[in-house]
């Protein structure tokens, strides 16, 4: 895969602001392992190999097990996720596929049982950020060779 352009140099001012915003959202206070699960799940749905490679590695560093990482594709059936993680993953599925799945009241109610209003905003922004990164990476063939691509 050959990158189509260098995001960092193509539009440095806006990319610098985008990167800073992404970091601010990542540092919002939600559990790092939860955020990695969300990033992996959205990246699975969007088919972003670069982001899957990056965030599975980051999830391991955050303490996630291989089993929980591998089962994310079938999280509905896997008993290893907490109610809080399930609410976040369901919200991720719906926010990532919003054009078809929308945001049903029942899905939001489950989210509201597990997350404060501030956390709901933080989580939704984290989902928004990873979806945007997925689109940038897939759209421009972006990959990070330092992640062990062969």
N, C-alpha and C positions, 0 to 999 in steps of 0.2 A: 504494500500500500504506500503510495507516494502522497505526502501532504499536498494539498492544493494551494495553500498559502500559509504564511507565518502570521498567526493571529496577533502575536505580540508586537510585530512591526507594522502590520497592515493598518492598524488604527490604535496607536499607543495610548492616547488619552482616554478614550472610552474603555479600552481593554484594561487599563490600570484601574479605572473606577469599578469596572465589572469584577475584577479579581478582588479588590478591596471589599466590595459588597459581599461576594461569595465567602470571603474569610469571616466577615462580621456575622453572617448567618450561621456559619459553621461554629462560631464561638458563642452562640446564643445561650448556651447552658443546657441544652438537651444532651442526654447521654451519648458519648461518642460511639458506642457499639450500636445503639439504636439508629443513629444517623447513618452509619455504614450499612446497616441492613436496608434502610430506606434507599440509599444510593444504589446498592446492588439491585434491589427489586425494580426500581425505575429503569436502570440500565438494562436489565433483562428484557423488560417490556419493549424498550426502544432499540434493542439489538446493538448496543454500543460496546464493542469488544474492548476498546481502550479503557473505558470507565469500569467495566467489569473486572478487567485485569488490575486496575489501580485500587478499586474499592474492596475487592476480595483480599488483597494484600493488606490494606489498611484495617480491614475488619479483623484479620488475624492478629495484627499488632494491638488492636483494641480488646483482645481476649476472646474473640469469637471462635467457635470450634468449626472444624471442617464439616461436621454433620449439619450444623445449623446453616452454614453458608450454602451447602449443596441442596438443602431442602427448601430454600427460599422460593424456588420455582413452583413448588407445590405447598406453599405455606398453609393454605386452607386446610389441608389434610394432616399436616405435620403437628404432633402434639408438643413440640419442644419450644414453642414461643409463648411468652406471657400474654395476658390479656392486653397489657399496654402495647406490646409489640404488635399483636394482632390488629389492634385499632389503628396503629400507625401504618401497618402494611396495607390494610384495607383502604385507608385514606390515600395512601400512595398509589394503589391501583386505580382508584377513582380519579384522582387529580391528574395522573399521567395519561389516562384514557378519557379525559373529561368530555370529549366530543360525543362519545358513545355511552359511557357509563354514568355521566353526570355526577351529582353529589347528593345522593338520596338522604332523606331525613334520618333513616335508620343508621346509615353509615356515620353520619355526623353525630348522632346521639351516642353511639359506641365510642367515638373519638372524645366527645365531651365528658364521658364517664372516666376517662383515663388521663386527660390532659386539661390543664387550666386554660382559660382563654388566651393568655399570653403564649403558652406552649403550643396551642393550636395554630396561632399565627406563625410562630417560629418553625414549627414542623411544615406548615404549608409553604413557607418561604424556602425551606431546605429542599422540599420536593420541586419547587419551581426552579431553584438553582441547578439541581442535578439534571432536570429535564432540559434546561438551556445548555448545560455543558454537553449533554448527549447530542443535542442538535448541532452544536459547534463541531464536536469530534466526528460525528458521522458525516455531516455536510461537507466538511473540509478535509476529510481523511486524516484527522489529527491522531497521532499516537505518540507515546512516550517510550523511546527505545530503552531508556534506563530501567523500565519495568520488565525487562527480560524477553522482549519480542525476539523470535528467531525466524 
